[in-house]
Amino acid sequence: MATRTVTSADYMRPYRGPVRVKNGPEDASETFVLGALVTFGAAAGHEDRIAECGSDPTKVAGVAAQASSGTTDAPVGYWIAEAGVEFIGVVQDTGTLDQTQLTAAGYGVVYDSTNKIWRVDLSDTTNKVVHITELIDNDGDVNGRVAFQFLAAVRQPFAG
């Protein structure tokens, strides 16, 4: 067992599968970074805009492939959260990897404000967003990396 040191370089990113990048117009006043979970905006008439997810997201369009520019409607790339695509990320602070997590129905996600990254939250089995498909680090490792897919119930269809 080992304890990994987590940094901002541990942001969520594609791991394997038919990964596609889509560009969408950025929502107003966005400040997200590379690897942020993104969703479509909620403002009437601007539902195609890309915005960072709030805590305990119920809808995810994908993972930011670049940081926001802060300019409304500027094109911003994101990796689409679609069936068959796996992403890699680290588990919540002090989370310990265990093989039983591969058979769990799903886990939530949590924003790590220290490192400015999103993480898989092993302590949240209520707000299910992801399903773990592989332990990248060893069983018993703390702050370990996992491969995961976004659950069908939270994946947003993309426009165009």
Buried (B, 14 or more C-beta within 10 A) or exposed (E): EEEBEBEEEBBBBBBEBEBEEBBBBBBEEBEBBBBBBBBBBEEEEBEBBBBBBEEBBEBBBBBBBBBBEEEEBEEBBBBBBBEEBBBBBBBBBEBBBBEEBBEEEBBBBBBBEEBBBBBBBBEBEEBBBBBBBBBBBEEEBBBBBBBBBBBEEBBBEBEE
